C-alpha cells in the first residue's frame, strides 16, 4: 500500500464495509488519526499526508468490526426494551371448564389452567374473520380485586417478525363455567401465519400470556373460499371439503376445476349439499361440500364460479 497514491488509498477505503458511526465514534477516529499524523516530523508534506492516510486506513480497518458489533448490540438492546413489560408466554394446553360437577369444552378450551383460557377455533387462520368472529375468554382469580369493572386488552406479538397488534379491547364480566370472570369479544384477524404470543392485560397491567399457531390463509378469491389452509394442501384425496361462495341465486351444485400449470391436465369436481345463510354484514352466502383430488405436487389453478386462484401444492408429509 506504500506505493499507492492518496487517491488510490481513498478508493481502497471506499471498498471497506460501510458502518453507521455515531458522533462520539467519529470524533474518536478523527482524534486517533490526528494524533498519528501529529507525531510525524514535518519534513516533507507529501510524506506526512501519505502516512496519515495509511494510518487512517488501518485504524478504520481495526475499529470497523468493533463498531459494527457495538451498533448491532445497541439495536438488539433497543428491540429488547420495546418488549419490556410484556408478560412472558407460559405453556398452554387444552383443558375442560367445570361447573357443578359437569365438564365443558374439553376439546376447545385452550390456555393456562387456573389463570386464563379461551374457546379456540379448530384452526387459527391468517387473514380470516370467521375463526375470530366470536371469542370467549375466561379468567381465574379474586373477581372483586382483579376483574370487577375492569377493562381487558388482548395484544398479539408475532414471534418471528416482532409485529405487535391489538386484537381486542373489552370490559370483563362475572363468573361462568367455573371461571371467576369472562369476556365475549371478537379478535382482529391475524395479519400473518406463524407463532403468535397472546398478551392479556387488565386495566393496562400484564396479566398472562401464552402462544398459539396461526396457519396460512385459506385458498380463496373474492367470490369463493375453499375452507382449507394453503399449508394443509398436499397431493392426495380430500373428502367433504366445504366451499363458501358469496352471491345470490346460486345453483344447487358448483364445479371446482383443478388445472395443472405444468402438465395442462384438467380435472373437475362437483360440490353440492348447498346451504344458505346471511352473514353479519348482510352478504348472502352459500356453503357447498364435496370431494377432490390432487395427484401430485406442483403449480395449479383452482377455478369455481368463473373466479380463479393460483395454488401451490406441496409434497405429502411422510410419517
Secondary structure, 3 states (H helix, E strand, C coil): CCCCCHHHHHHHHHCCCCCCCCHHHHHHHHHHHHHHHHCCCCCCHHHHHHHHHHHHHHHHHHHHHHHHHHHHHHHHHHHHHHCCCCCCCECCEECCEEECCEEECCCCEEEECCCEEEECCCCEECCCCHHHCCEEEEECCCHHHHHCCCEEEEEEEECCCCCEEEEEEEECECCECCECEEEEECCCCCCCCEEEEEEEEECCEEEEEEEEEEECCEEECCCEEEEEEHHHCECEEEEEEEEEEECCCCCCCEEEEEEECCCCCEEEEEEEEEEEEECCCCCEEEEEEEEEEECCCEEEEEEECCEEEEEEEECCCCC
